[in-house]
């Protein structure tokens, strides 16, 4: 799952300049377009093809496929979260909603109980809308949908209700990047900040860890579409993100993630100004120890090498907080 970036150490993005900006909504949340998008997504649940797994089950009737989620979303937790990147947290926190289950299912997931074991409870559209509004009323700077790929229809359905009751803060799509571009198109003009985690470059590593050898191709296509929609990360006068792309990348032992190739892709094919968080908190969770190379944490040297890869690739906006953690591993 894509929810944990590290501690609350203060830092600014390297070579990043804050700028005034407005969210990307352009009134879509307040228009009939949102209702139309929600209706289309809900209709697709009947033979679900919303994510790359394309299970084809009738989720509208309660059937479940890979994501083990039927007509309604499941939520494990929702609260103001202060462990995200500084541009998302500010003083009020990021209003995170942790969705239960996952359409990717990495064997090393640090939220294994939620993503694999189903910790959480079922929520209907009215309750999900109320959760968003409650986070808004708490003073959160944004609504942060964690692991949303399998519940796009349910999110859109609830947003129709929440927008009607005054939800206006930016929306974050916090994802593994295992997303179909035609599903992301339903979110165009609705999601303000995309936060994908580009996990692996090698299809074989993706096959071994999550049985998704198409992940590298799917993630690259998805991130291109995300950037097309929202551009580089833009901040307001207070340094709070209001729109744009923020990419996370978890460093794996022995460079199994292919950090050098992913950083080159971001710099050359997306933007050298891509705000990138190269993360060092990998630890063996779930069933990761079944793969020998994943049975240990990364070393400080491996993390520093990953940072060097990002810089050499040309990435100009690196989130620096994780560097302060490297020697504590």
Secondary structure, DSSP 8 states (H G I E B T S, - for coil): -------------TT--------S-TTGGGSHHHHHHHHHHHHHGGG--SSTT-----GGGT---TT---SSEEEEEEEEE-SS-HHHHTTT-EEEEEESS-SS--TT-TTHHHHTT--SEEE-HHHHHHHHHHHHHTT-SEEEEES-GGGHHHHHHHHHHHHHTT--SEEEEEE-S---HHHHGGGTTT--EEEEB---S-HHHHHHHHS-TTHHHHHHHHHHHHHHHH-B-EE-TTS-EEEEEEEEEE--GGGTT-HHHHHHHIIIII-TT-EEEEE------TTGGGSGGGSS---HHHHHHHHHHHHHHT--EE--GGGGGGGG-
